[in-house]
Amino acid sequence: MASVDECRQALDELARRLEANANAGALVNLDRTLACRITDLGTAFHGRLSNGRLLGLEDGDDPKAKIALSTTSDDLIALIQGRLDLPRALANRRVSISASPFDLLKLRKLL
C-alpha cells in the first residue's frame, strides 16, 4: 500500500504532465471541480480541472466535486505511472469515476 505522500507526489506529477500538454488540453472545454478519493487510505485530494490543467490540488475531499475518482493508493500510482490502463481499470472496477456522460467524453480526450 502506498502512502498519502506518495499519492500526493503522483498527483503532482499528473498536474505537471497536464501542464506540459496544456495546449492540447486547451482544446477540451472542461472546467470542473475534481475529487480523488483514495479508498484504502481513507483520504482524498481535490482541485480543479480547467483547460486541460489540474489546478489548486489540496488535501481533503470535496463532496460537491463534479468529477470524482475513487481508487486504491497502489492503483492510483500505477495509473499515473502508466502501468495500469484506465479503460481496463474501469472495466475491472479497480477505478470508478463519477461524472456526467459529457464530462466523461471530455476526460477521455485529456487522458
N, CA, C and O atoms as CSV, one atom per row, in Angstrom:
chain,resi,resn,atom,element,x,y,z
A,1,MET,N,N,0.843,-1.172,0.000
A,1,MET,CA,C,0.000,0.000,0.000
A,1,MET,C,C,0.893,1.242,0.000
A,1,MET,O,O,1.827,1.361,0.793
A,2,ALA,N,N,0.581,2.150,-0.901
A,2,ALA,CA,C,1.339,3.394,-0.988
A,2,ALA,C,C,0.903,4.347,0.129
A,2,ALA,O,O,-0.177,4.200,0.702
A,3,SER,N,N,1.746,5.303,0.419
A,3,SER,CA,C,1.443,6.268,1.481
A,3,SER,C,C,0.687,7.473,0.910
A,3,SER,O,O,0.589,7.645,-0.305
A,4,VAL,N,N,0.164,8.291,1.805
A,4,VAL,CA,C,-0.518,9.520,1.404
A,4,VAL,C,C,0.448,10.425,0.652
A,4,VAL,O,O,0.076,11.036,-0.350
A,5,ASP,N,N,1.687,10.516,1.129
A,5,ASP,CA,C,2.684,11.362,0.463
A,5,ASP,C,C,2.993,10.868,-0.947
A,5,ASP,O,O,3.162,11.677,-1.859
A,6,GLU,N,N,3.068,9.556,-1.136
A,6,GLU,CA,C,3.316,9.005,-2.469
A,6,GLU,C,C,2.150,9.314,-3.405
A,6,GLU,O,O,2.359,9.596,-4.584
A,7,CYS,N,N,0.937,9.262,-2.890
A,7,CYS,CA,C,-0.233,9.609,-3.708
A,7,CYS,C,C,-0.214,11.086,-4.076
A,7,CYS,O,O,-0.513,11.450,-5.213
A,8,ARG,N,N,0.135,11.935,-3.117
A,8,ARG,CA,C,0.224,13.371,-3.386
A,8,ARG,C,C,1.288,13.650,-4.443
A,8,ARG,O,O,1.065,14.459,-5.343
A,9,GLN,N,N,2.444,12.988,-4.344
A,9,GLN,CA,C,3.502,13.168,-5.333
A,9,GLN,C,C,3.051,12.697,-6.719
A,9,GLN,O,O,3.373,13.329,-7.725
A,10,ALA,N,N,2.309,11.593,-6.771
A,10,ALA,CA,C,1.813,11.091,-8.057
A,10,ALA,C,C,0.830,12.083,-8.678
A,10,ALA,O,O,0.876,12.325,-9.884
A,11,LEU,N,N,-0.050,12.654,-7.872
A,11,LEU,CA,C,-0.990,13.642,-8.401
A,11,LEU,C,C,-0.273,14.923,-8.833
A,11,LEU,O,O,-0.664,15.555,-9.815
A,12,ASP,N,N,0.764,15.299,-8.105
A,12,ASP,CA,C,1.576,16.459,-8.522
A,12,ASP,C,C,2.242,16.171,-9.871
A,12,ASP,O,O,2.331,17.055,-10.724
A,13,GLU,N,N,2.705,14.945,-10.059
A,13,GLU,CA,C,3.309,14.557,-11.342
A,13,GLU,C,C,2.272,14.624,-12.459
A,13,GLU,O,O,2.576,15.084,-13.559
A,14,LEU,N,N,1.061,14.171,-12.186
A,14,LEU,CA,C,-0.012,14.259,-13.179
A,14,LEU,C,C,-0.280,15.716,-13.542
A,14,LEU,O,O,-0.461,16.045,-14.714
A,15,ALA,N,N,-0.307,16.585,-12.539
A,15,ALA,CA,C,-0.532,18.012,-12.793
A,15,ALA,C,C,0.575,18.587,-13.669
A,15,ALA,O,O,0.301,19.396,-14.555
A,16,ARG,N,N,1.827,18.178,-13.433
A,16,ARG,CA,C,2.945,18.658,-14.268
A,16,ARG,C,C,2.803,18.176,-15.707
A,16,ARG,O,O,3.051,18.930,-16.648
A,17,ARG,N,N,2.402,16.915,-15.876
A,17,ARG,CA,C,2.230,16.380,-17.237
A,17,ARG,C,C,1.099,17.077,-17.977
A,17,ARG,O,O,1.222,17.387,-19.162
A,18,LEU,N,N,0.003,17.322,-17.277
A,18,LEU,CA,C,-1.110,18.031,-17.910
A,18,LEU,C,C,-0.701,19.448,-18.274
A,18,LEU,O,O,-1.099,19.963,-19.319
A,19,GLU,N,N,0.087,20.077,-17.420
A,19,GLU,CA,C,0.577,21.433,-17.701
A,19,GLU,C,C,1.460,21.434,-18.949
A,19,GLU,O,O,1.386,22.347,-19.772
A,20,ALA,N,N,2.292,20.405,-19.080
A,20,ALA,CA,C,3.174,20.312,-20.244
A,20,ALA,C,C,2.385,20.135,-21.533
A,20,ALA,O,O,2.840,20.539,-22.603
A,21,ASN,N,N,1.199,19.530,-21.434
A,21,ASN,CA,C,0.344,19.316,-22.611
A,21,ASN,C,C,-0.829,20.286,-22.621
A,21,ASN,O,O,-1.871,19.986,-23.203
A,22,ALA,N,N,-0.676,21.434,-21.991
A,22,ALA,CA,C,-1.780,22.376,-21.825
A,22,ALA,C,C,-2.342,22.848,-23.162
A,22,ALA,O,O,-3.539,23.116,-23.261
A,23,ASN,N,N,-1.508,22.955,-24.184
A,23,ASN,CA,C,-2.016,23.407,-25.481
A,23,ASN,C,C,-3.037,22.432,-26.037
A,23,ASN,O,O,-4.066,22.852,-26.566
A,24,ALA,N,N,-2.772,21.138,-25.925
A,24,ALA,CA,C,-3.727,20.132,-26.375
A,24,ALA,C,C,-4.954,20.135,-25.470
A,24,ALA,O,O,-6.078,19.987,-25.950
A,25,GLY,N,N,-4.751,20.298,-24.182
A,25,GLY,CA,C,-5.854,20.311,-23.237
A,25,GLY,C,C,-6.750,21.520,-23.379
A,25,GLY,O,O,-7.930,21.469,-23.033
A,26,ALA,N,N,-6.193,22.617,-23.889
A,26,ALA,CA,C,-6.995,23.824,-24.070
A,26,ALA,C,C,-8.101,23.602,-25.094
A,26,ALA,O,O,-9.103,24.317,-25.092
A,27,LEU,N,N,-7.925,22.621,-25.961
A,27,LEU,CA,C,-8.956,22.306,-26.943
A,27,LEU,C,C,-10.162,21.623,-26.299
A,27,LEU,O,O,-11.245,21.583,-26.883
A,28,VAL,N,N,-9.967,21.090,-25.098
A,28,VAL,CA,C,-11.047,20.429,-24.375
A,28,VAL,C,C,-11.658,21.449,-23.417
A,28,VAL,O,O,-11.025,21.850,-22.440
A,29,ASN,N,N,-12.882,21.863,-23.702
A,29,ASN,CA,C,-13.552,22.860,-22.883
A,29,ASN,C,C,-14.113,22.181,-21.635
A,29,ASN,O,O,-15.269,21.760,-21.611
A,30,LEU,N,N,-13.286,22.083,-20.610
A,30,LEU,CA,C,-13.680,21.405,-19.385
A,30,LEU,C,C,-13.191,22.217,-18.201
A,30,LEU,O,O,-11.988,22.411,-18.024
A,31,ASP,N,N,-14.119,22.685,-17.398
A,31,ASP,CA,C,-13.787,23.441,-16.192
A,31,ASP,C,C,-14.664,22.886,-15.075
A,31,ASP,O,O,-15.813,23.296,-14.905
A,32,ARG,N,N,-14.096,21.936,-14.309
A,32,ARG,CA,C,-14.866,21.235,-13.293
A,32,ARG,C,C,-14.035,21.010,-12.039
A,32,ARG,O,O,-12.812,20.885,-12.095
A,33,THR,N,N,-14.733,20.961,-10.902
A,33,THR,CA,C,-14.076,20.562,-9.662
A,33,THR,C,C,-13.848,19.063,-9.706
A,33,THR,O,O,-14.629,18.313,-10.291
A,34,LEU,N,N,-12.758,18.642,-9.071
A,34,LEU,CA,C,-12.341,17.244,-9.112
A,34,LEU,C,C,-11.988,16.775,-7.706
A,34,LEU,O,O,-11.326,17.486,-6.950
A,35,ALA,N,N,-12.435,15.575,-7.367
A,35,ALA,CA,C,-12.041,14.938,-6.115
A,35,ALA,C,C,-11.418,13.594,-6.454
A,35,ALA,O,O,-11.929,12.859,-7.300
A,36,CYS,N,N,-10.320,13.278,-5.795
A,36,CYS,CA,C,-9.659,11.992,-5.951
A,36,CYS,C,C,-9.671,11.330,-4.579
A,36,CYS,O,O,-8.988,11.767,-3.653
A,37,ARG,N,N,-10.464,10.263,-4.469
A,37,ARG,CA,C,-10.648,9.580,-3.185
A,37,ARG,C,C,-9.831,8.299,-3.161
A,37,ARG,O,O,-9.979,7.435,-4.025
A,38,ILE,N,N,-8.963,8.187,-2.154
A,38,ILE,CA,C,-8.081,7.029,-2.003
A,38,ILE,C,C,-8.728,6.112,-0.959
A,38,ILE,O,O,-8.658,6.370,0.243
A,39,THR,N,N,-9.346,5.057,-1.436
A,39,THR,CA,C,-10.204,4.237,-0.580
A,39,THR,C,C,-9.453,3.490,0.516
A,39,THR,O,O,-9.940,3.404,1.643
A,40,ASP,N,N,-8.283,2.952,0.209
A,40,ASP,CA,C,-7.577,2.155,1.217
A,40,ASP,C,C,-6.891,3.008,2.277
A,40,ASP,O,O,-6.549,2.501,3.345
A,41,LEU,N,N,-6.686,4.279,2.005
A,41,LEU,CA,C,-6.054,5.171,2.983
A,41,LEU,C,C,-7.073,6.044,3.708
A,41,LEU,O,O,-6.740,6.710,4.688
A,42,GLY,N,N,-8.313,6.041,3.227
A,42,GLY,CA,C,-9.341,6.871,3.845
A,42,GLY,C,C,-9.045,8.350,3.727
A,42,GLY,O,O,-9.363,9.126,4.629
A,43,THR,N,N,-8.434,8.749,2.611
A,43,THR,CA,C,-8.075,10.147,2.405
A,43,THR,C,C,-8.516,10.579,1.016
A,43,THR,O,O,-8.947,9.762,0.203
A,44,ALA,N,N,-8.403,11.860,0.761
A,44,ALA,CA,C,-8.808,12.384,-0.541
A,44,ALA,C,C,-8.020,13.652,-0.849
A,44,ALA,O,O,-7.407,14.262,0.027
A,45,PHE,N,N,-8.059,14.021,-2.112
A,45,PHE,CA,C,-7.464,15.263,-2.605
A,45,PHE,C,C,-8.508,15.920,-3.493
A,45,PHE,O,O,-9.372,15.243,-4.052
A,46,HIS,N,N,-8.430,17.222,-3.622
A,46,HIS,CA,C,-9.350,17.909,-4.527
A,46,HIS,C,C,-8.649,19.072,-5.207
A,46,HIS,O,O,-7.659,19.613,-4.714
A,47,GLY,N,N,-9.195,19.431,-6.347
A,47,GLY,CA,C,-8.655,20.528,-7.132
A,47,GLY,C,C,-9.640,20.885,-8.222
A,47,GLY,O,O,-10.839,20.640,-8.093
A,48,ARG,N,N,-9.136,21.461,-9.288
A,48,ARG,CA,C,-9.981,21.888,-10.398
A,48,ARG,C,C,-9.295,21.538,-11.707
A,48,ARG,O,O,-8.107,21.803,-11.889
A,49,LEU,N,N,-10.052,20.941,-12.615
A,49,LEU,CA,C,-9.593,20.727,-13.987
A,49,LEU,C,C,-10.070,21.919,-14.786
A,49,LEU,O,O,-11.267,22.202,-14.833
A,50,SER,N,N,-9.147,22.616,-15.412
A,50,SER,CA,C,-9.503,23.795,-16.191
A,50,SER,C,C,-8.602,23.886,-17.411
A,50,SER,O,O,-7.381,23.986,-17.291
A,51,ASN,N,N,-9.214,23.852,-18.579
A,51,ASN,CA,C,-8.482,23.956,-19.851
A,51,ASN,C,C,-7.305,22.986,-19.927
A,51,ASN,O,O,-6.214,23.354,-20.363
A,52,GLY,N,N,-7.534,21.758,-19.503
A,52,GLY,CA,C,-6.502,20.743,-19.603
A,52,GLY,C,C,-5.465,20.789,-18.500
A,52,GLY,O,O,-4.459,20.084,-18.572
A,53,ARG,N,N,-5.689,21.604,-17.484
A,53,ARG,CA,C,-4.741,21.715,-16.376
A,53,ARG,C,C,-5.409,21.246,-15.080
A,53,ARG,O,O,-6.623,21.369,-14.917
A,54,LEU,N,N,-4.611,20.717,-14.177
A,54,LEU,CA,C,-5.064,20.354,-12.836
A,54,LEU,C,C,-4.536,21.419,-11.890
A,54,LEU,O,O,-3.331,21.504,-11.652
A,55,LEU,N,N,-5.437,22.232,-11.351
A,55,LEU,CA,C,-5.056,23.405,-10.564
A,55,LEU,C,C,-5.500,23.278,-9.111
A,55,LEU,O,O,-6.489,22.610,-8.809
A,56,GLY,N,N,-4.773,23.912,-8.232
A,56,GLY,CA,C,-5.162,24.039,-6.832
A,56,GLY,C,C,-5.344,22.720,-6.108
A,56,GLY,O,O,-6.290,22.559,-5.337
A,57,LEU,N,N,-4.458,21.788,-6.343
A,57,LEU,CA,C,-4.556,20.475,-5.709
A,57,LEU,C,C,-4.283,20.600,-4.213
A,57,LEU,O,O,-3.219,21.061,-3.800
A,58,GLU,N,N,-5.263,20.180,-3.406
A,58,GLU,CA,C,-5.153,20.287,-1.953
A,58,GLU,C,C,-5.599,18.992,-1.295
A,58,GLU,O,O,-6.286,18.175,-1.908
A,59,ASP,N,N,-5.200,18.813,-0.037
A,59,ASP,CA,C,-5.655,17.670,0.750
A,59,ASP,C,C,-7.127,17.855,1.108
A,59,ASP,O,O,-7.613,18.977,1.250
A,60,GLY,N,N,-7.820,16.733,1.249
A,60,GLY,CA,C,-9.208,16.762,1.675
A,60,GLY,C,C,-10.163,16.511,0.528
A,60,GLY,O,O,-9.826,16.696,-0.641
A,61,ASP,N,N,-11.362,16.086,0.891
A,61,ASP,CA,C,-12.390,15.759,-0.093
A,61,ASP,C,C,-13.201,16.997,-0.447
A,61,ASP,O,O,-13.247,17.964,0.314
A,62,ASP,N,N,-13.827,16.954,-1.593
A,62,ASP,CA,C,-14.810,17.957,-1.996
A,62,ASP,C,C,-16.075,17.190,-2.338
A,62,ASP,O,O,-16.213,16.699,-3.458
A,63,PRO,N,N,-17.006,17.079,-1.390
A,63,PRO,CA,C,-18.203,16.287,-1.641
A,63,PRO,C,C,-19.068,16.834,-2.774
A,63,PRO,O,O,-19.917,16.115,-3.300
A,64,LYS,N,N,-18.865,18.092,-3.156
A,64,LYS,CA,C,-19.641,18.687,-4.240
A,64,LYS,C,C,-18.904,18.644,-5.579
A,64,LYS,O,O,-19.363,19.247,-6.549
A,65,ALA,N,N,-17.777,17.945,-5.648
A,65,ALA,CA,C,-16.984,17.883,-6.877
A,65,ALA,C,C,-17.821,17.323,-8.027
A,65,ALA,O,O,-18.569,16.362,-7.847
A,66,LYS,N,N,-17.694,17.917,-9.184
A,66,LYS,CA,C,-18.435,17.480,-10.368
A,66,LYS,C,C,-17.854,16.191,-10.950
A,66,LYS,O,O,-18.559,15.428,-11.610
A,67,ILE,N,N,-16.566,15.956,-10.702
A,67,ILE,CA,C,-15.903,14.733,-11.151
A,67,ILE,C,C,-15.225,14.113,-9.934
A,67,ILE,O,O,-14.457,14.776,-9.238
A,68,ALA,N,N,-15.511,12.845,-9.685
A,68,ALA,CA,C,-14.912,12.157,-8.536
A,68,ALA,C,C,-14.312,10.837,-9.000
A,68,ALA,O,O,-14.987,10.015,-9.620
A,69,LEU,N,N,-13.045,10.649,-8.691
A,69,LEU,CA,C,-12.336,9.416,-8.998
A,69,LEU,C,C,-12.067,8.707,-7.687
A,69,LEU,O,O,-11.576,9.316,-6.737
A,70,SER,N,N,-12.390,7.407,-7.628
A,70,SER,CA,C,-12.127,6.607,-6.424
A,70,SER,C,C,-11.300,5.393,-6.807
A,70,SER,O,O,-11.611,4.688,-7.767
A,71,THR,N,N,-10.245,5.159,-6.045
A,71,THR,CA,C,-9.367,4.013,-6.299
A,71,THR,C,C,-8.491,3.767,-5.076
A,71,THR,O,O,-8.541,4.524,-4.107
A,72,THR,N,N,-7.701,2.722,-5.124
A,72,THR,CA,C,-6.747,2.462,-4.052
A,72,THR,C,C,-5.456,3.243,-4.322
A,72,THR,O,O,-5.233,3.729,-5.431
A,73,SER,N,N,-4.636,3.351,-3.323
A,73,SER,CA,C,-3.380,4.098,-3.460
A,73,SER,C,C,-2.464,3.457,-4.502
A,73,SER,O,O,-1.886,4.164,-5.328
A,74,ASP,N,N,-2.326,2.144,-4.478
A,74,ASP,CA,C,-1.454,1.471,-5.444
A,74,ASP,C,C,-1.967,1.619,-6.868
A,74,ASP,O,O,-1.181,1.814,-7.796
A,75,ASP,N,N,-3.285,1.528,-7.047
A,75,ASP,CA,C,-3.846,1.676,-8.391
A,75,ASP,C,C,-3.713,3.109,-8.899
A,75,ASP,O,O,-3.487,3.320,-10.090
A,76,LEU,N,N,-3.849,4.095,-8.013
A,76,LEU,CA,C,-3.656,5.490,-8.417
A,76,LEU,C,C,-2.244,5.697,-8.956
A,76,LEU,O,O,-2.058,6.291,-10.018
A,77,ILE,N,N,-1.264,5.210,-8.227
A,77,ILE,CA,C,0.131,5.365,-8.645
A,77,ILE,C,C,0.383,4.608,-9.948
A,77,ILE,O,O,1.065,5.118,-10.837
A,78,ALA,N,N,-0.160,3.399,-10.067
A,78,ALA,CA,C,0.016,2.617,-11.298
A,78,ALA,C,C,-0.629,3.327,-12.485
A,78,ALA,O,O,-0.071,3.307,-13.582
A,79,LEU,N,N,-1.782,3.950,-12.294
A,79,LEU,CA,C,-2.436,4.697,-13.372
A,79,LEU,C,C,-1.557,5.855,-13.838
A,79,LEU,O,O,-1.332,6.036,-15.034
A,80,ILE,N,N,-1.072,6.623,-12.890
A,80,ILE,CA,C,-0.296,7.816,-13.232
A,80,ILE,C,C,1.053,7.441,-13.843
A,80,ILE,O,O,1.562,8.158,-14.704
A,81,GLN,N,N,1.628,6.337,-13.411
A,81,GLN,CA,C,2.901,5.891,-13.974
A,81,GLN,C,C,2.727,5.145,-15.296
A,81,GLN,O,O,3.714,4.786,-15.939
A,82,GLY,N,N,1.489,4.912,-15.701
A,82,GLY,CA,C,1.234,4.243,-16.979
A,82,GLY,C,C,1.303,2.724,-16.912
A,82,GLY,O,O,1.320,2.064,-17.951
A,83,ARG,N,N,1.343,2.165,-15.725
A,83,ARG,CA,C,1.397,0.708,-15.573
A,83,ARG,C,C,0.001,0.083,-15.531
A,83,ARG,O,O,-0.131,-1.138,-15.612
A,84,LEU,N,N,-1.030,0.903,-15.407
A,84,LEU,CA,C,-2.403,0.429,-15.365
A,84,LEU,C,C,-3.203,1.221,-16.394
A,84,LEU,O,O,-3.215,2.452,-16.372
A,85,ASP,N,N,-3.862,0.510,-17.282
A,85,ASP,CA,C,-4.662,1.111,-18.344
A,85,ASP,C,C,-6.012,1.549,-17.770
A,85,ASP,O,O,-6.712,0.747,-17.152
A,86,LEU,N,N,-6.382,2.821,-17.972
A,86,LEU,CA,C,-7.605,3.347,-17.379
A,86,LEU,C,C,-8.855,2.611,-17.849
A,86,LEU,O,O,-9.660,2.222,-17.002
A,87,PRO,N,N,-9.067,2.396,-19.140
A,87,PRO,CA,C,-10.277,1.659,-19.546
A,87,PRO,C,C,-10.351,0.257,-18.924
A,87,PRO,O,O,-11.424,-0.184,-18.511
A,88,ARG,N,N,-9.234,-0.425,-18.860
A,88,ARG,CA,C,-9.211,-1.756,-18.244
A,88,ARG,C,C,-9.490,-1.661,-16.741
A,88,ARG,O,O,-10.218,-2.489,-16.194
A,89,ALA,N,N,-8.919,-0.664,-16.074
A,89,ALA,CA,C,-9.152,-0.482,-14.646
A,89,ALA,C,C,-10.617,-0.157,-14.360
A,89,ALA,O,O,-11.174,-0.617,-13.363
A,90,LEU,N,N,-11.239,0.633,-15.231
A,90,LEU,CA,C,-12.664,0.922,-15.076
A,90,LEU,C,C,-13.492,-0.343,-15.275
A,90,LEU,O,O,-14.419,-0.606,-14.509
A,91,ALA,N,N,-13.162,-1.121,-16.296
A,91,ALA,CA,C,-13.901,-2.357,-16.583
A,91,ALA,C,C,-13.771,-3.369,-15.447
A,91,ALA,O,O,-14.717,-4.099,-15.150
A,92,ASN,N,N,-12.603,-3.411,-14.816
A,92,ASN,CA,C,-12.363,-4.350,-13.717
A,92,ASN,C,C,-12.751,-3.780,-12.353
A,92,ASN,O,O,-12.537,-4.417,-11.322
A,93,ARG,N,N,-13.326,-2.572,-12.357
A,93,ARG,CA,C,-13.784,-1.889,-11.137
A,93,ARG,C,C,-12.668,-1.607,-10.139
A,93,ARG,O,O,-12.894,-1.548,-8.931
A,94,ARG,N,N,-11.476,-1.438,-10.661
A,94,ARG,CA,C,-10.364,-1.030,-9.798
A,94,ARG,C,C,-10.368,0.483,-9.627
A,94,ARG,O,O,-9.782,1.018,-8.686
A,95,VAL,N,N,-11.044,1.166,-10.557
A,95,VAL,CA,C,-11.192,2.618,-10.531
A,95,VAL,C,C,-12.650,2.924,-10.845
A,95,VAL,O,O,-13.258,2.288,-11.706
A,96,SER,N,N,-13.198,3.896,-10.143
A,96,SER,CA,C,-14.533,4.366,-10.515
A,96,SER,C,C,-14.465,5.876,-10.697
A,96,SER,O,O,-13.774,6.585,-9.966
A,97,ILE,N,N,-15.200,6.337,-11.688
A,97,ILE,CA,C,-15.277,7.771,-11.960
A,97,ILE,C,C,-16.743,8.155,-11.977
A,97,ILE,O,O,-17.549,7.577,-12.706
A,98,SER,N,N,-17.065,9.133,-11.167
A,98,SER,CA,C,-18.417,9.668,-11.121
A,98,SER,C,C,-18.394,11.034,-11.798
A,98,SER,O,O,-17.762,11.973,-11.314
A,99,ALA,N,N,-19.099,11.126,-12.931
A,99,ALA,CA,C,-19.156,12.373,-13.695
A,99,ALA,C,C,-20.315,12.274,-14.672
A,99,ALA,O,O,-20.848,11.192,-14.916
A,100,SER,N,N,-20.692,13.400,-15.220
A,100,SER,CA,C,-21.741,13.372,-16.232
A,100,SER,C,C,-21.199,12.679,-17.493
A,100,SER,O,O,-19.988,12.664,-17.713
A,101,PRO,N,N,-22.074,12.112,-18.312
A,101,PRO,CA,C,-21.609,11.449,-19.539
A,101,PRO,C,C,-20.806,12.387,-20.444
A,101,PRO,O,O,-19.835,11.958,-21.067
A,102,PHE,N,N,-21.197,13.649,-20.523
A,102,PHE,CA,C,-20.466,14.602,-21.364
A,102,PHE,C,C,-19.068,14.876,-20.807
A,102,PHE,O,O,-18.101,14.997,-21.559
A,103,ASP,N,N,-18.977,14.974,-19.484
A,103,ASP,CA,C,-17.671,15.179,-18.865
A,103,ASP,C,C,-16.768,13.967,-19.065
A,103,ASP,O,O,-15.564,14.120,-19.269
A,104,LEU,N,N,-17.334,12.768,-19.008
A,104,LEU,CA,C,-16.546,11.553,-19.248
A,104,LEU,C,C,-15.962,11.560,-20.659
A,104,LEU,O,O,-14.806,11.181,-20.849
A,105,LEU,N,N,-16.732,11.979,-21.632
A,105,LEU,CA,C,-16.230,12.065,-23.009
A,105,LEU,C,C,-15.079,13.064,-23.110
A,105,LEU,O,O,-14.085,12.806,-23.789
A,106,LYS,N,N,-15.215,14.192,-22.439
A,106,LYS,CA,C,-14.158,15.198,-22.469
A,106,LYS,C,C,-12.908,14.708,-21.731
A,106,LYS,O,O,-11.785,14.949,-22.173
A,107,LEU,N,N,-13.113,14.019,-20.601
A,107,LEU,CA,C,-11.981,13.476,-19.857
A,107,LEU,C,C,-11.188,12.498,-20.698
A,107,LEU,O,O,-9.959,12.475,-20.648
A,108,ARG,N,N,-11.886,11.701,-21.460
A,108,ARG,CA,C,-11.219,10.707,-22.309
A,108,ARG,C,C,-10.250,11.373,-23.278
A,108,ARG,O,O,-9.190,10.824,-23.579
A,109,LYS,N,N,-10.613,12.554,-23.764
A,109,LYS,CA,C,-9.718,13.279,-24.670
A,109,LYS,C,C,-8.465,13.783,-23.959
A,109,LYS,O,O,-7.398,13.886,-24.563
A,110,LEU,N,N,-8.604,14.095,-22.668
A,110,LEU,CA,C,-7.452,14.569,-21.903
A,110,LEU,C,C,-6.485,13.455,-21.586
A,110,LEU,O,O,-5.271,13.657,-21.597
A,111,LEU,N,N,-7.018,12.272,-21.301
A,111,LEU,CA,C,-6.198,11.168,-20.856
A,111,LEU,C,C,-5.782,10.356,-22.047
A,111,LEU,O,O,-5.074,9.361,-21.899
